[in-house]
Amino acid sequence: MIENIYKGATARIHIDNQISEEFEIQRGVRQGDRISPKLFITVIEQVFKEADQKYGINIDREYLRYVRFADDVALCTEKEEEMEEHLERLNSESKKMSD
């Protein structure tokens, strides 16, 4: 059903009072579409769940691993090496979701 919503979606680009020819959207979701934020949240939740990292900043014996708001994510680690590994794992899981 979701595929049918996006199938054949087109767009135009408006720059300096010029409007481009219409073109078919090949990837991604339509900005401003009501379902797009829900799709993003669903996918990002799964990516973080699959990445299941053990890193974070220890605050009162609880670990803060990341802060997310809308389409922004702040990752928290105590060491640079942990951040690199965390990013690699998230990247790997993200790629799996796009296949």
PDB file as gemmi writes it, atoms N, CA and C in Angstrom:
CRYST1    1.000    1.000    1.000  90.00  90.00  90.00 P 1                      
ATOM      1  N   MET A   1       0.812  -1.178   0.000  1.00  0.00           N  
ATOM      2  CA  MET A   1       0.000   0.000   0.000  1.00  0.00           C  
ATOM      3  C   MET A   1       0.871   1.264   0.000  1.00  0.00           C  
ATOM      4  N   ILE A   2       1.887   1.277   0.855  1.00  0.00           N  
ATOM      5  CA  ILE A   2       2.763   2.453   0.918  1.00  0.00           C  
ATOM      6  C   ILE A   2       3.493   2.635  -0.407  1.00  0.00           C  
ATOM      7  N   GLU A   3       3.932   1.533  -0.997  1.00  0.00           N  
ATOM      8  CA  GLU A   3       4.614   1.622  -2.291  1.00  0.00           C  
ATOM      9  C   GLU A   3       3.706   2.273  -3.333  1.00  0.00           C  
ATOM     10  N   ASN A   4       2.432   1.932  -3.314  1.00  0.00           N  
ATOM     11  CA  ASN A   4       1.489   2.522  -4.271  1.00  0.00           C  
ATOM     12  C   ASN A   4       1.316   4.025  -4.064  1.00  0.00           C  
ATOM     13  N   ILE A   5       1.421   4.479  -2.823  1.00  0.00           N  
ATOM     14  CA  ILE A   5       1.305   5.912  -2.543  1.00  0.00           C  
ATOM     15  C   ILE A   5       2.441   6.675  -3.220  1.00  0.00           C  
ATOM     16  N   TYR A   6       3.634   6.104  -3.190  1.00  0.00           N  
ATOM     17  CA  TYR A   6       4.811   6.790  -3.720  1.00  0.00           C  
ATOM     18  C   TYR A   6       5.095   6.484  -5.188  1.00  0.00           C  
ATOM     19  N   LYS A   7       4.489   5.442  -5.715  1.00  0.00           N  
ATOM     20  CA  LYS A   7       4.720   5.045  -7.101  1.00  0.00           C  
ATOM     21  C   LYS A   7       4.270   6.154  -8.050  1.00  0.00           C  
ATOM     22  N   GLY A   8       5.151   6.545  -8.935  1.00  0.00           N  
ATOM     23  CA  GLY A   8       4.810   7.561  -9.919  1.00  0.00           C  
ATOM     24  C   GLY A   8       4.800   8.982  -9.382  1.00  0.00           C  
ATOM     25  N   ALA A   9       5.329   9.173  -8.166  1.00  0.00           N  
ATOM     26  CA  ALA A   9       5.365  10.527  -7.592  1.00  0.00           C  
ATOM     27  C   ALA A   9       6.305  11.404  -8.419  1.00  0.00           C  
ATOM     28  N   THR A  10       5.898  12.639  -8.637  1.00  0.00           N  
ATOM     29  CA  THR A  10       6.706  13.574  -9.418  1.00  0.00           C  
ATOM     30  C   THR A  10       6.929  14.859  -8.630  1.00  0.00           C  
ATOM     31  N   ALA A  11       7.882  15.650  -9.111  1.00  0.00           N  
ATOM     32  CA  ALA A  11       8.186  16.927  -8.460  1.00  0.00           C  
ATOM     33  C   ALA A  11       8.713  17.909  -9.490  1.00  0.00           C  
ATOM     34  N   ARG A  12       8.766  19.153  -9.090  1.00  0.00           N  
ATOM     35  CA  ARG A  12       9.392  20.226  -9.863  1.00  0.00           C  
ATOM     36  C   ARG A  12      10.217  21.043  -8.888  1.00  0.00           C  
ATOM     37  N   ILE A  13      11.273  21.654  -9.378  1.00  0.00           N  
ATOM     38  CA  ILE A  13      12.128  22.489  -8.537  1.00  0.00           C  
ATOM     39  C   ILE A  13      11.930  23.942  -8.928  1.00  0.00           C  
ATOM     40  N   HIS A  14      11.763  24.785  -7.923  1.00  0.00           N  
ATOM     41  CA  HIS A  14      11.528  26.212  -8.137  1.00  0.00           C  
ATOM     42  C   HIS A  14      12.756  26.982  -7.634  1.00  0.00           C  
ATOM     43  N   ILE A  15      13.521  27.596  -8.555  1.00  0.00           N  
ATOM     44  CA  ILE A  15      14.721  28.364  -8.213  1.00  0.00           C  
ATOM     45  C   ILE A  15      14.704  29.672  -8.998  1.00  0.00           C  
ATOM     46  N   ASP A  16      14.890  30.790  -8.285  1.00  0.00           N  
ATOM     47  CA  ASP A  16      14.964  32.110  -8.929  1.00  0.00           C  
ATOM     48  C   ASP A  16      13.831  32.338  -9.932  1.00  0.00           C  
ATOM     49  N   ASN A  17      12.631  32.125  -9.512  1.00  0.00           N  
ATOM     50  CA  ASN A  17      11.439  32.321 -10.349  1.00  0.00           C  
ATOM     51  C   ASN A  17      11.397  31.424 -11.584  1.00  0.00           C  
ATOM     52  N   GLN A  18      12.193  30.400 -11.614  1.00  0.00           N  
ATOM     53  CA  GLN A  18      12.190  29.420 -12.703  1.00  0.00           C  
ATOM     54  C   GLN A  18      11.692  28.089 -12.139  1.00  0.00           C  
ATOM     55  N   ILE A  19      10.844  27.418 -12.888  1.00  0.00           N  
ATOM     56  CA  ILE A  19      10.328  26.115 -12.467  1.00  0.00           C  
ATOM     57  C   ILE A  19      10.834  25.058 -13.436  1.00  0.00           C  
ATOM     58  N   SER A  20      11.432  24.015 -12.868  1.00  0.00           N  
ATOM     59  CA  SER A  20      12.000  22.952 -13.701  1.00  0.00           C  
ATOM     60  C   SER A  20      10.903  22.132 -14.365  1.00  0.00           C  
ATOM     61  N   GLU A  21      11.331  21.309 -15.285  1.00  0.00           N  
ATOM     62  CA  GLU A  21      10.430  20.318 -15.870  1.00  0.00           C  
ATOM     63  C   GLU A  21      10.066  19.313 -14.775  1.00  0.00           C  
ATOM     64  N   GLU A  22       8.924  18.712 -14.910  1.00  0.00           N  
ATOM     65  CA  GLU A  22       8.502  17.697 -13.956  1.00  0.00           C  
ATOM     66  C   GLU A  22       9.395  16.467 -14.106  1.00  0.00           C  
ATOM     67  N   PHE A  23       9.765  15.858 -12.977  1.00  0.00           N  
ATOM     68  CA  PHE A  23      10.570  14.633 -13.005  1.00  0.00           C  
ATOM     69  C   PHE A  23      10.033  13.657 -11.969  1.00  0.00           C  
ATOM     70  N   GLU A  24      10.300  12.378 -12.203  1.00  0.00           N  
ATOM     71  CA  GLU A  24       9.827  11.338 -11.294  1.00  0.00           C  
ATOM     72  C   GLU A  24      10.780  11.216 -10.111  1.00  0.00           C  
ATOM     73  N   ILE A  25      10.213  11.114  -8.925  1.00  0.00           N  
ATOM     74  CA  ILE A  25      11.013  10.926  -7.715  1.00  0.00           C  
ATOM     75  C   ILE A  25      11.400   9.452  -7.642  1.00  0.00           C  
ATOM     76  N   GLN A  26      12.697   9.194  -7.602  1.00  0.00           N  
ATOM     77  CA  GLN A  26      13.197   7.820  -7.622  1.00  0.00           C  
ATOM     78  C   GLN A  26      13.389   7.227  -6.223  1.00  0.00           C  
ATOM     79  N   ARG A  27      13.800   8.075  -5.271  1.00  0.00           N  
ATOM     80  CA  ARG A  27      14.097   7.594  -3.916  1.00  0.00           C  
ATOM     81  C   ARG A  27      13.563   8.578  -2.890  1.00  0.00           C  
ATOM     82  N   GLY A  28      13.443   8.092  -1.651  1.00  0.00           N  
ATOM     83  CA  GLY A  28      13.051   8.970  -0.559  1.00  0.00           C  
ATOM     84  C   GLY A  28      11.547   9.071  -0.417  1.00  0.00           C  
ATOM     85  N   VAL A  29      11.159  10.006   0.407  1.00  0.00           N  
ATOM     86  CA  VAL A  29       9.741  10.239   0.648  1.00  0.00           C  
ATOM     87  C   VAL A  29       9.416  11.685   0.319  1.00  0.00           C  
ATOM     88  N   ARG A  30       8.159  11.948   0.137  1.00  0.00           N  
ATOM     89  CA  ARG A  30       7.737  13.300  -0.229  1.00  0.00           C  
ATOM     90  C   ARG A  30       7.731  14.202   1.002  1.00  0.00           C  
ATOM     91  N   GLN A  31       8.439  15.304   0.907  1.00  0.00           N  
ATOM     92  CA  GLN A  31       8.471  16.256   2.008  1.00  0.00           C  
ATOM     93  C   GLN A  31       7.099  16.894   2.169  1.00  0.00           C  
ATOM     94  N   GLY A  32       6.654  16.998   3.414  1.00  0.00           N  
ATOM     95  CA  GLY A  32       5.358  17.588   3.681  1.00  0.00           C  
ATOM     96  C   GLY A  32       4.216  16.592   3.639  1.00  0.00           C  
ATOM     97  N   ASP A  33       4.492  15.384   3.191  1.00  0.00           N  
ATOM     98  CA  ASP A  33       3.474  14.343   3.154  1.00  0.00           C  
ATOM     99  C   ASP A  33       3.190  13.886   4.586  1.00  0.00           C  
ATOM    100  N   ARG A  34       1.950  13.642   4.918  1.00  0.00           N  
ATOM    101  CA  ARG A  34       1.590  13.265   6.290  1.00  0.00           C  
ATOM    102  C   ARG A  34       2.202  11.948   6.737  1.00  0.00           C  
ATOM    103  N   ILE A  35       2.407  11.035   5.826  1.00  0.00           N  
ATOM    104  CA  ILE A  35       2.915   9.723   6.218  1.00  0.00           C  
ATOM    105  C   ILE A  35       4.447   9.703   6.342  1.00  0.00           C  
ATOM    106  N   SER A  36       5.135  10.648   5.737  1.00  0.00           N  
ATOM    107  CA  SER A  36       6.599  10.657   5.736  1.00  0.00           C  
ATOM    108  C   SER A  36       7.213  10.646   7.132  1.00  0.00           C  
ATOM    109  N   PRO A  37       6.779  11.509   8.064  1.00  0.00           N  
ATOM    110  CA  PRO A  37       7.370  11.465   9.411  1.00  0.00           C  
ATOM    111  C   PRO A  37       7.142  10.123  10.104  1.00  0.00           C  
ATOM    112  N   LYS A  38       5.983   9.535   9.891  1.00  0.00           N  
ATOM    113  CA  LYS A  38       5.698   8.239  10.511  1.00  0.00           C  
ATOM    114  C   LYS A  38       6.598   7.148   9.935  1.00  0.00           C  
ATOM    115  N   LEU A  39       6.831   7.195   8.635  1.00  0.00           N  
ATOM    116  CA  LEU A  39       7.741   6.231   8.017  1.00  0.00           C  
ATOM    117  C   LEU A  39       9.155   6.411   8.554  1.00  0.00           C  
ATOM    118  N   PHE A  40       9.600   7.663   8.659  1.00  0.00           N  
ATOM    119  CA  PHE A  40      10.938   7.941   9.177  1.00  0.00           C  
ATOM    120  C   PHE A  40      11.081   7.410  10.600  1.00  0.00           C  
ATOM    121  N   ILE A  41      10.118   7.709  11.452  1.00  0.00           N  
ATOM    122  CA  ILE A  41      10.180   7.266  12.849  1.00  0.00           C  
ATOM    123  C   ILE A  41      10.197   5.746  12.930  1.00  0.00           C  
ATOM    124  N   THR A  42       9.382   5.093  12.137  1.00  0.00           N  
ATOM    125  CA  THR A  42       9.328   3.631  12.132  1.00  0.00           C  
ATOM    126  C   THR A  42      10.674   3.038  11.741  1.00  0.00           C  
ATOM    127  N   VAL A  43      11.274   3.583  10.704  1.00  0.00           N  
ATOM    128  CA  VAL A  43      12.560   3.062  10.227  1.00  0.00           C  
ATOM    129  C   VAL A  43      13.673   3.366  11.221  1.00  0.00           C  
ATOM    130  N   ILE A  44      13.746   4.597  11.718  1.00  0.00           N  
ATOM    131  CA  ILE A  44      14.839   4.961  12.624  1.00  0.00           C  
ATOM    132  C   ILE A  44      14.747   4.180  13.932  1.00  0.00           C  
ATOM    133  N   GLU A  45      13.529   3.905  14.406  1.00  0.00           N  
ATOM    134  CA  GLU A  45      13.354   3.080  15.609  1.00  0.00           C  
ATOM    135  C   GLU A  45      13.955   1.696  15.383  1.00  0.00           C  
ATOM    136  N   GLN A  46      13.682   1.124  14.228  1.00  0.00           N  
ATOM    137  CA  GLN A  46      14.197  -0.207  13.916  1.00  0.00           C  
ATOM    138  C   GLN A  46      15.715  -0.192  13.777  1.00  0.00           C  
ATOM    139  N   VAL A  47      16.257   0.837  13.151  1.00  0.00           N  
ATOM    140  CA  VAL A  47      17.713   0.950  12.994  1.00  0.00           C  
ATOM    141  C   VAL A  47      18.381   0.981  14.361  1.00  0.00           C  
ATOM    142  N   PHE A  48      17.879   1.806  15.265  1.00  0.00           N  
ATOM    143  CA  PHE A  48      18.476   1.898  16.598  1.00  0.00           C  
ATOM    144  C   PHE A  48      18.289   0.608  17.386  1.00  0.00           C  
ATOM    145  N   LYS A  49      17.152  -0.035  17.215  1.00  0.00           N  
ATOM    146  CA  LYS A  49      16.911  -1.310  17.903  1.00  0.00           C  
ATOM    147  C   LYS A  49      17.901  -2.370  17.424  1.00  0.00           C  
ATOM    148  N   GLU A  50      18.098  -2.450  16.114  1.00  0.00           N  
ATOM    149  CA  GLU A  50      19.023  -3.434  15.550  1.00  0.00           C  
ATOM    150  C   GLU A  50      20.471  -3.117  15.912  1.00  0.00           C  
ATOM    151  N   ALA A  51      20.820  -1.838  15.962  1.00  0.00           N  
ATOM    152  CA  ALA A  51      22.195  -1.446  16.297  1.00  0.00           C  
ATOM    153  C   ALA A  51      22.500  -1.776  17.759  1.00  0.00           C  
ATOM    154  N   ASP A  52      21.518  -1.656  18.635  1.00  0.00           N  
ATOM    155  CA  ASP A  52      21.598  -2.046  20.046  1.00  0.00           C  
ATOM    156  C   ASP A  52      22.986  -1.832  20.649  1.00  0.00           C  
ATOM    157  N   GLN A  53      23.415  -0.610  20.682  1.00  0.00           N  
ATOM    158  CA  GLN A  53      24.745  -0.288  21.198  1.00  0.00           C  
ATOM    159  C   GLN A  53      24.762  -0.228  22.720  1.00  0.00           C  
ATOM    160  N   LYS A  54      25.919  -0.520  23.273  1.00  0.00           N  
ATOM    161  CA  LYS A  54      26.100  -0.509  24.724  1.00  0.00           C  
ATOM    162  C   LYS A  54      26.814   0.754  25.190  1.00  0.00           C  
ATOM    163  N   TYR A  55      26.975   1.710  24.298  1.00  0.00           N  
ATOM    164  CA  TYR A  55      27.694   2.926  24.646  1.00  0.00           C  
ATOM    165  C   TYR A  55      26.752   3.950  25.235  1.00  0.00           C  
ATOM    166  N   GLY A  56      27.330   5.016  25.714  1.00  0.00           N  
ATOM    167  CA  GLY A  56      26.542   6.118  26.229  1.00  0.00           C  
ATOM    168  C   GLY A  56      27.310   6.855  27.302  1.00  0.00           C  
ATOM    169  N   ILE A  57      26.673   7.847  27.850  1.00  0.00           N  
ATOM    170  CA  ILE A  57      27.249   8.623  28.935  1.00  0.00           C  
ATOM    171  C   ILE A  57      26.549   8.200  30.218  1.00  0.00           C  
ATOM    172  N   ASN A  58      27.335   7.806  31.218  1.00  0.00           N  
ATOM    173  CA  ASN A  58      26.790   7.343  32.483  1.00  0.00           C  
ATOM    174  C   ASN A  58      26.314   8.540  33.296  1.00  0.00           C  
ATOM    175  N   ILE A  59      25.017   8.605  33.512  1.00  0.00           N  
ATOM    176  CA  ILE A  59      24.425   9.662  34.323  1.00  0.00           C  
ATOM    177  C   ILE A  59      23.637   8.988  35.441  1.00  0.00           C  
ATOM    178  N   ASP A  60      24.177   9.061  36.633  1.00  0.00           N  
ATOM    179  CA  ASP A  60      23.495   8.483  37.798  1.00  0.00           C  
ATOM    180  C   ASP A  60      23.175   7.002  37.584  1.00  0.00           C  
ATOM    181  N   ARG A  61      24.151   6.263  37.082  1.00  0.00           N  
ATOM    182  CA  ARG A  61      24.071   4.820  36.814  1.00  0.00           C  
ATOM    183  C   ARG A  61      23.089   4.433  35.708  1.00  0.00           C  
ATOM    184  N   GLU A  62      22.669   5.399  34.930  1.00  0.00           N  
ATOM    185  CA  GLU A  62      21.867   5.158  33.728  1.00  0.00           C  
ATOM    186  C   GLU A  62      22.680   5.642  32.537  1.00  0.00           C  
ATOM    187  N   TYR A  63      22.553   4.954  31.410  1.00  0.00           N  
ATOM    188  CA  TYR A  63      23.309   5.349  30.225  1.00  0.00           C  
ATOM    189  C   TYR A  63      22.424   6.088  29.231  1.00  0.00           C  
ATOM    190  N   LEU A  64      22.847   7.301  28.906  1.00  0.00           N  
ATOM    191  CA  LEU A  64      22.200   8.083  27.856  1.00  0.00           C  
ATOM    192  C   LEU A  64      22.948   7.776  26.566  1.00  0.00           C  
ATOM    193  N   ARG A  65      22.294   7.098  25.627  1.00  0.00           N  
ATOM    194  CA  ARG A  65      22.949   6.663  24.394  1.00  0.00           C  
ATOM    195  C   ARG A  65      22.740   7.641  23.242  1.00  0.00           C  
ATOM    196  N   TYR A  66      21.569   8.237  23.200  1.00  0.00           N  
ATOM    197  CA  TYR A  66      21.261   9.177  22.124  1.00  0.00           C  
ATOM    198  C   TYR A  66      20.055  10.012  22.514  1.00  0.00           C  
ATOM    199  N   VAL A  67      19.926  11.125  21.823  1.00  0.00           N  
ATOM    200  CA  VAL A  67      18.763  11.992  21.970  1.00  0.00           C  
ATOM    201  C   VAL A  67      18.220  12.192  20.567  1.00  0.00           C  
ATOM    202  N   ARG A  68      16.931  11.949  20.379  1.00  0.00           N  
ATOM    203  CA  ARG A  68      16.317  12.107  19.061  1.00  0.00           C  
ATOM    204  C   ARG A  68      15.149  13.069  19.156  1.00  0.00           C  
ATOM    205  N   PHE A  69      15.049  13.911  18.157  1.00  0.00           N  
ATOM    206  CA  PHE A  69      13.899  14.795  18.040  1.00  0.00           C  
ATOM    207  C   PHE A  69      13.651  15.023  16.560  1.00  0.00           C  
ATOM    208  N   ALA A  70      12.451  14.696  16.121  1.00  0.00           N  
ATOM    209  CA  ALA A  70      12.094  14.810  14.699  1.00  0.00           C  
ATOM    210  C   ALA A  70      13.127  14.039  13.879  1.00  0.00           C  
ATOM    211  N   ASP A  71      13.840  14.714  12.968  1.00  0.00           N  
ATOM    212  CA  ASP A  71      14.837  14.008  12.157  1.00  0.00           C  
ATOM    213  C   ASP A  71      16.261  14.336  12.597  1.00  0.00           C  
ATOM    214  N   ASP A  72      16.424  14.796  13.836  1.00  0.00           N  
ATOM    215  CA  ASP A  72      17.749  15.072  14.398  1.00  0.00           C  
ATOM    216  C   ASP A  72      18.100  14.008  15.422  1.00  0.00           C  
ATOM    217  N   VAL A  73      19.359  13.584  15.415  1.00  0.00           N  
ATOM    218  CA  VAL A  73      19.839  12.589  16.366  1.00  0.00           C  
ATOM    219  C   VAL A  73      21.176  13.058  16.919  1.00  0.00           C  
ATOM    220  N   ALA A  74      21.316  13.037  18.239  1.00  0.00           N  
ATOM    221  CA  ALA A  74      22.594  13.317  18.893  1.00  0.00           C  
ATOM    222  C   ALA A  74      23.036  12.034  19.580  1.00  0.00           C  
ATOM    223  N   LEU A  75      24.193  11.512  19.187  1.00  0.00           N  
ATOM    224  CA  LEU A  75      24.728  10.298  19.789  1.00  0.00           C  
ATOM    225  C   LEU A  75      25.618  10.669  20.964  1.00  0.00           C  
ATOM    226  N   CYS A  76      25.595   9.850  22.005  1.00  0.00           N  
ATOM    227  CA  CYS A  76      26.376  10.125  23.210  1.00  0.00           C  
ATOM    228  C   CYS A  76      27.327   8.967  23.485  1.00  0.00           C  
ATOM    229  N   THR A  77      28.607   9.255  23.584  1.00  0.00           N  
ATOM    230  CA  THR A  77      29.605   8.267  23.971  1.00  0.00           C  
ATOM    231  C   THR A  77      30.650   8.959  24.839  1.00  0.00           C  
ATOM    232  N   GLU A  78      31.404   8.162  25.579  1.00  0.00           N  
ATOM    233  CA  GLU A  78      32.451   8.727  26.422  1.00  0.00           C  
ATOM    234  C   GLU A  78      33.793   8.777  25.704  1.00  0.00           C  
ATOM    235  N   LYS A  79      33.967   7.956  24.666  1.00  0.00           N  
ATOM    236  CA  LYS A  79      35.242   7.884  23.950  1.00  0.00           C  
ATOM    237  C   LYS A  79      35.020   8.039  22.452  1.00  0.00           C  
ATOM    238  N   GLU A  80      35.998   8.625  21.792  1.00  0.00           N  
ATOM    239  CA  GLU A  80      35.915   8.829  20.342  1.00  0.00           C  
ATOM    240  C   GLU A  80      35.782   7.502  19.600  1.00  0.00           C  
ATOM    241  N   GLU A  81      36.508   6.485  20.058  1.00  0.00           N  
ATOM    242  CA  GLU A  81      36.457   5.173  19.399  1.00  0.00           C  
ATOM    243  C   GLU A  81      35.046   4.589  19.467  1.00  0.00           C  
ATOM    244  N   GLU A  82      34.381   4.802  20.593  1.00  0.00           N  
ATOM    245  CA  GLU A  82      33.013   4.313  20.739  1.00  0.00           C  
ATOM    246  C   GLU A  82      32.080   5.013  19.755  1.00  0.00           C  
ATOM    247  N   MET A  83      32.303   6.315  19.557  1.00  0.00           N  
ATOM    248  CA  MET A  83      31.474   7.079  18.614  1.00  0.00           C  
ATOM    249  C   MET A  83      31.647   6.532  17.200  1.00  0.00           C  
ATOM    250  N   GLU A  84      32.901   6.273  16.815  1.00  0.00           N  
ATOM    251  CA  GLU A  84      33.170   5.739  15.475  1.00  0.00           C  
ATOM    252  C   GLU A  84      32.490   4.392  15.280  1.00  0.00           C  
ATOM    253  N   GLU A  85      32.608   3.521  16.281  1.00  0.00           N  
ATOM    254  CA  GLU A  85      31.985   2.201  16.176  1.00  0.00           C  
ATOM    255  C   GLU A  85      30.458   2.321  16.154  1.00  0.00           C  
ATOM    256  N   HIS A  86      29.940   3.218  16.959  1.00  0.00           N  
ATOM    257  CA  HIS A  86      28.491   3.453  17.014  1.00  0.00           C  
ATOM    258  C   HIS A  86      27.977   3.926  15.651  1.00  0.00           C  
ATOM    259  N   LEU A  87      28.678   4.874  15.048  1.00  0.00           N  
ATOM    260  CA  LEU A  87      28.281   5.390  13.733  1.00  0.00           C  
ATOM    261  C   LEU A  87      28.356   4.312  12.663  1.00  0.00           C  
ATOM    262  N   GLU A  88      29.414   3.501  12.704  1.00  0.00           N  
ATOM    263  CA  GLU A  88      29.554   2.413  11.728  1.00  0.00           C  
ATOM    264  C   GLU A  88      28.396   1.421  11.857  1.00  0.00           C  
ATOM    265  N   ARG A  89      28.034   1.092  13.081  1.00  0.00           N  
ATOM    266  CA  ARG A  89      26.943   0.138  13.311  1.00  0.00           C  
ATOM    267  C   ARG A  89      25.605   0.722  12.831  1.00  0.00           C  
ATOM    268  N   LEU A  90      25.352   1.982  13.146  1.00  0.00           N  
ATOM    269  CA  LEU A  90      24.114   2.622  12.688  1.00  0.00           C  
ATOM    270  C   LEU A  90      24.073   2.709  11.168  1.00  0.00           C  
ATOM    271  N   ASN A  91      25.211   3.021  10.559  1.00  0.00           N  
ATOM    272  CA  ASN A  91      25.290   3.083   9.101  1.00  0.00           C  
ATOM    273  C   ASN A  91      24.994   1.718   8.491  1.00  0.00           C  
ATOM    274  N   SER A  92      25.573   0.690   9.058  1.00  0.00           N  
ATOM    275  CA  SER A  92      25.354  -0.672   8.567  1.00  0.00           C  
ATOM    276  C   SER A  92      23.876  -1.067   8.669  1.00  0.00           C  
ATOM    277  N   GLU A  93      23.265  -0.782   9.798  1.00  0.00           N  
ATOM    278  CA  GLU A  93      21.849  -1.119   9.982  1.00  0.00           C  
ATOM    279  C   GLU A  93      20.953  -0.282   9.073  1.00  0.00           C  
ATOM    280  N   SER A  94      21.324   0.976   8.861  1.00  0.00           N  
ATOM    281  CA  SER A  94      20.546   1.844   7.962  1.00  0.00           C  
ATOM    282  C   SER A  94      20.561   1.305   6.542  1.00  0.00           C  
ATOM    283  N   LYS A  95      21.733   0.853   6.089  1.00  0.00           N  
ATOM    284  CA  LYS A  95      21.846   0.300   4.735  1.00  0.00           C  
ATOM    285  C   LYS A  95      20.976  -0.936   4.574  1.00  0.00           C  
ATOM    286  N   LYS A  96      20.901  -1.761   5.606  1.00  0.00           N  
ATOM    287  CA  LYS A  96      20.049  -2.955   5.545  1.00  0.00           C  
ATOM    288  C   LYS A  96      18.585  -2.572   5.338  1.00  0.00           C  
ATOM    289  N   MET A  97      18.174  -1.480   5.954  1.00  0.00           N  
ATOM    290  CA  MET A  97      16.781  -1.037   5.845  1.00  0.00           C  
ATOM    291  C   MET A  97      16.457  -0.503   4.455  1.00  0.00           C  
ATOM    292  N   SER A  98      17.466  -0.031   3.729  1.00  0.00           N  
ATOM    293  CA  SER A  98      17.204   0.552   2.409  1.00  0.00           C  
ATOM    294  C   SER A  98      17.241  -0.484   1.295  1.00  0.00           C  
ATOM    295  N   ASP A  99      17.649  -1.696   1.605  1.00  0.00           N  
ATOM    296  CA  ASP A  99      17.697  -2.756   0.583  1.00  0.00           C  
ATOM    297  C   ASP A  99      16.328  -3.316   0.297  1.00  0.00           C  
TER     298      ASP A  99                                                      
END                                                                             
